[in-house]
Amino acid sequence: MIRVDLDLENPNDLRQADAQWKFAQGLVPGEPNEGLVAQIEGSPARLADYDDSGWEICESIQEVRSRGVTFGWYRITITVPEQVHDMDIRGLPMHFETCIDDYGEIWINDECNRQTGGVAGFNVRQRVLITRDTQPGTKYVIACLAVNGPLAAPGGGIFMRYARLAFEDYTAAKDS
């Protein structure tokens, strides 16, 4: 297998994917009490067409934000490039990889795959398949919910330890 990735913290790699991180505080950004209400049915911030134009441009996803019981969203829209580090990625599987401190959800184009790592608790590494057949020029909206924990006695704040897009060619090993 040959693997190549885009580091979604590296300015050059972000430019290659025509991408920029945005951040907003709260389960429902802009709402009182971070949008926390009893029996809420979901946050619209998870949806690809949600208007994040007023959100803060996030210079570093590793910056610790807020304290106590807190929620926040990190969002990025990526455009798949033709190549990554001189490797043609057309037709390859593409994964999003991260570790959200402390609890994290990953929503890709409105979907959260709960069976394959879209939801993870307390600093668990997450790897979510975006597509089995990468096509250059395709856009994806990745929305990551971060929650500080443990909820009964949270420490620190929220942040993402890393974020990358991984492309893997499983046939390359067979050809060599």
C-alpha positions as a Markdown table, in Angstrom:
| # | Residue | x | y | z |
|---|---|---|---|---|
| 1 | Met | 0.0 | 0.0 | 0.0 |
| 2 | Ile | 1.1 | 3.5 | -0.8 |
| 3 | Arg | -0.3 | 6.3 | 1.3 |
| 4 | Val | -0.2 | 10.1 | 0.8 |
| 5 | Asp | -2.0 | 12.7 | 2.9 |
| 6 | Leu | -2.9 | 16.3 | 3.2 |
| 7 | Asp | -2.1 | 17.9 | 6.6 |
| 8 | Leu | -5.1 | 20.1 | 7.2 |
| 9 | Glu | -3.0 | 22.3 | 9.5 |
| 10 | Asn | -0.3 | 23.0 | 6.9 |
| 11 | Pro | -0.9 | 26.2 | 5.0 |
| 12 | Asn | 0.5 | 24.7 | 1.7 |
| 13 | Asp | -1.8 | 21.6 | 2.0 |
| 14 | Leu | -4.8 | 23.8 | 2.9 |
| 15 | Arg | -4.2 | 25.9 | -0.2 |
| 16 | Gln | -3.9 | 22.7 | -2.3 |
| 17 | Ala | -7.4 | 21.7 | -1.1 |
| 18 | Asp | -8.7 | 25.3 | -1.3 |
| 19 | Ala | -9.6 | 25.0 | 2.3 |
| 20 | Gln | -9.8 | 27.1 | 5.5 |
| 21 | Trp | -10.8 | 26.1 | 9.0 |
| 22 | Lys | -13.6 | 28.0 | 10.8 |
| 23 | Phe | -14.7 | 27.8 | 14.4 |
| 24 | Ala | -17.8 | 28.7 | 16.4 |
| 25 | Gln | -18.6 | 28.2 | 20.1 |
| 26 | Gly | -21.6 | 26.3 | 21.1 |
| 27 | Leu | -23.8 | 23.3 | 20.2 |
| 28 | Val | -25.9 | 25.8 | 18.2 |
| 29 | Pro | -23.5 | 28.7 | 17.5 |
| 30 | Gly | -24.8 | 32.2 | 18.3 |
| 31 | Glu | -27.7 | 30.9 | 20.5 |
| 32 | Pro | -27.9 | 31.8 | 24.2 |
| 33 | Asn | -26.4 | 29.2 | 26.6 |
| 34 | Glu | -24.4 | 27.8 | 23.6 |
| 35 | Gly | -27.7 | 26.5 | 22.2 |
| 36 | Leu | -28.1 | 24.0 | 25.1 |
| 37 | Val | -31.8 | 23.3 | 25.7 |
| 38 | Ala | -33.5 | 20.2 | 27.1 |
| 39 | Gln | -34.2 | 17.5 | 24.5 |
| 40 | Ile | -32.7 | 19.4 | 21.5 |
| 41 | Glu | -33.2 | 17.3 | 18.4 |
| 42 | Gly | -29.9 | 18.4 | 16.8 |
| 43 | Ser | -27.7 | 21.2 | 15.8 |
| 44 | Pro | -28.0 | 22.8 | 12.3 |
| 45 | Ala | -24.2 | 23.4 | 12.4 |
| 46 | Arg | -23.7 | 19.8 | 11.3 |
| 47 | Leu | -25.4 | 20.5 | 7.9 |
| 48 | Ala | -23.3 | 21.2 | 4.8 |
| 49 | Asp | -25.4 | 24.2 | 3.8 |
| 50 | Tyr | -25.3 | 25.8 | 7.2 |
| 51 | Asp | -24.2 | 29.5 | 6.9 |
| 52 | Asp | -20.8 | 29.7 | 8.7 |
| 53 | Ser | -19.8 | 32.9 | 6.9 |
| 54 | Gly | -19.8 | 34.8 | 10.3 |
| 55 | Trp | -17.6 | 32.2 | 12.0 |
| 56 | Glu | -14.1 | 33.0 | 13.2 |
| 57 | Ile | -11.3 | 32.0 | 10.8 |
| 58 | Cys | -9.4 | 29.4 | 12.8 |
| 59 | Glu | -5.7 | 29.9 | 12.6 |
| 60 | Ser | -4.9 | 26.8 | 14.7 |
| 61 | Ile | -7.2 | 23.9 | 15.4 |
| 62 | Gln | -4.8 | 23.0 | 18.3 |
| 63 | Glu | -5.6 | 26.2 | 20.2 |
| 64 | Val | -7.4 | 25.3 | 23.5 |
| 65 | Arg | -10.8 | 27.0 | 23.6 |
| 66 | Ser | -13.2 | 27.7 | 26.4 |
| 67 | Arg | -13.4 | 25.9 | 29.7 |
| 68 | Gly | -15.8 | 23.8 | 31.6 |
| 69 | Val | -18.8 | 22.1 | 30.0 |
| 70 | Thr | -18.5 | 23.6 | 26.5 |
| 71 | Phe | -19.2 | 22.8 | 22.9 |
| 72 | Gly | -17.7 | 24.1 | 19.7 |
| 73 | Trp | -17.7 | 23.4 | 15.9 |
| 74 | Tyr | -14.8 | 23.2 | 13.6 |
| 75 | Arg | -15.8 | 23.3 | 9.9 |
| 76 | Ile | -13.8 | 23.1 | 6.7 |
| 77 | Thr | -14.8 | 22.8 | 3.0 |
| 78 | Ile | -12.3 | 21.0 | 0.9 |
| 79 | Thr | -12.0 | 20.7 | -2.8 |
| 80 | Val | -10.2 | 17.5 | -3.9 |
| 81 | Pro | -7.1 | 18.4 | -5.8 |
| 82 | Glu | -5.8 | 16.5 | -8.9 |
| 83 | Gln | -2.7 | 15.2 | -7.1 |
| 84 | Val | -1.3 | 15.1 | -3.6 |
| 85 | His | 2.4 | 15.4 | -3.3 |
| 86 | Asp | 2.8 | 14.4 | -7.0 |
| 87 | Met | 0.6 | 11.3 | -6.6 |
| 88 | Asp | -2.6 | 10.9 | -8.7 |
| 89 | Ile | -5.4 | 10.3 | -6.2 |
| 90 | Arg | -8.2 | 9.8 | -8.7 |
| 91 | Gly | -10.2 | 6.6 | -7.8 |
| 92 | Leu | -8.5 | 6.1 | -4.4 |
| 93 | Pro | -10.2 | 5.8 | -1.1 |
| 94 | Met | -10.1 | 9.0 | 0.9 |
| 95 | His | -10.3 | 9.2 | 4.8 |
| 96 | Phe | -10.6 | 12.1 | 7.2 |
| 97 | Glu | -8.4 | 11.5 | 10.3 |
| 98 | Thr | -8.4 | 13.5 | 13.5 |
| 99 | Cys | -8.5 | 13.3 | 17.3 |
| 100 | Ile | -10.9 | 15.7 | 19.0 |
| 101 | Asp | -10.4 | 16.6 | 22.6 |
| 102 | Asp | -12.4 | 15.3 | 24.4 |
| 103 | Tyr | -15.5 | 14.0 | 22.7 |
| 104 | Gly | -15.9 | 14.3 | 18.9 |
| 105 | Glu | -18.4 | 13.9 | 16.1 |
| 106 | Ile | -17.5 | 14.1 | 12.5 |
| 107 | Trp | -20.2 | 15.1 | 9.9 |
| 108 | Ile | -19.3 | 14.9 | 6.2 |
| 109 | Asn | -21.8 | 16.4 | 3.9 |
| 110 | Asp | -24.6 | 16.1 | 6.5 |
| 111 | Glu | -23.8 | 12.4 | 7.4 |
| 112 | Cys | -22.2 | 11.0 | 10.5 |
| 113 | Asn | -21.2 | 7.4 | 10.2 |
| 114 | Arg | -21.7 | 6.1 | 13.7 |
| 115 | Gln | -20.5 | 2.6 | 12.9 |
| 116 | Thr | -17.1 | 3.5 | 11.5 |
| 117 | Gly | -15.7 | 6.2 | 13.8 |
| 118 | Gly | -17.9 | 9.3 | 13.2 |
| 119 | Val | -18.6 | 9.5 | 17.0 |
| 120 | Ala | -15.8 | 8.9 | 19.6 |
| 121 | Gly | -15.4 | 9.6 | 23.3 |
| 122 | Phe | -12.5 | 10.9 | 25.3 |
| 123 | Asn | -9.6 | 11.5 | 23.0 |
| 124 | Val | -10.1 | 8.5 | 20.7 |
| 125 | Arg | -8.5 | 8.8 | 17.3 |
| 126 | Gln | -11.1 | 9.0 | 14.5 |
| 127 | Arg | -10.8 | 7.8 | 10.9 |
| 128 | Val | -13.8 | 8.2 | 8.7 |
| 129 | Leu | -14.1 | 7.1 | 5.1 |
| 130 | Ile | -15.2 | 10.0 | 2.9 |
| 131 | Thr | -15.3 | 8.1 | -0.4 |
| 132 | Arg | -14.0 | 4.9 | -1.9 |
| 133 | Asp | -13.6 | 6.6 | -5.3 |
| 134 | Thr | -11.9 | 10.0 | -5.0 |
| 135 | Gln | -12.7 | 12.4 | -7.8 |
| 136 | Pro | -10.7 | 15.6 | -8.2 |
| 137 | Gly | -12.8 | 18.8 | -8.0 |
| 138 | Thr | -15.4 | 17.3 | -5.7 |
| 139 | Lys | -16.2 | 19.4 | -2.6 |
| 140 | Tyr | -16.8 | 18.1 | 0.8 |
| 141 | Val | -18.0 | 19.9 | 4.0 |
| 142 | Ile | -16.5 | 18.4 | 7.1 |
| 143 | Ala | -18.1 | 19.6 | 10.4 |
| 144 | Cys | -16.5 | 18.5 | 13.7 |
| 145 | Leu | -18.3 | 18.9 | 17.0 |
| 146 | Ala | -16.0 | 19.1 | 20.0 |
| 147 | Val | -17.3 | 18.7 | 23.6 |
| 148 | Asn | -15.2 | 19.1 | 26.7 |
| 149 | Gly | -15.3 | 16.3 | 29.2 |
| 150 | Pro | -15.8 | 14.4 | 31.3 |
| 151 | Leu | -19.2 | 16.2 | 31.6 |
| 152 | Ala | -19.4 | 15.8 | 35.4 |
| 153 | Ala | -16.0 | 17.4 | 35.9 |
| 154 | Pro | -14.5 | 18.7 | 32.7 |
| 155 | Gly | -10.8 | 19.8 | 32.5 |
| 156 | Gly | -9.0 | 22.0 | 30.0 |
| 157 | Gly | -10.9 | 23.0 | 27.0 |
| 158 | Ile | -11.7 | 21.8 | 23.4 |
| 159 | Phe | -9.3 | 21.5 | 20.5 |
| 160 | Met | -8.4 | 19.1 | 17.7 |
| 161 | Arg | -5.0 | 17.4 | 18.0 |
| 162 | Tyr | -4.5 | 17.0 | 14.2 |
| 163 | Ala | -6.5 | 16.7 | 11.0 |
| 164 | Arg | -5.6 | 15.2 | 7.7 |
| 165 | Leu | -7.0 | 13.7 | 4.5 |
| 166 | Ala | -5.4 | 10.3 | 3.7 |
| 167 | Phe | -5.4 | 8.7 | 0.3 |
| 168 | Glu | -4.3 | 5.0 | 0.1 |
| 169 | Asp | -3.5 | 3.0 | -3.0 |
| 170 | Tyr | -3.9 | -0.7 | -2.1 |
| 171 | Thr | -3.1 | -1.9 | -5.7 |
| 172 | Ala | 0.4 | -0.3 | -5.7 |
| 173 | Ala | 1.9 | -3.0 | -3.4 |
| 174 | Lys | 0.5 | -5.7 | -5.7 |
| 175 | Asp | 2.1 | -4.1 | -8.8 |
| 176 | Ser | 5.6 | -3.9 | -7.3 |
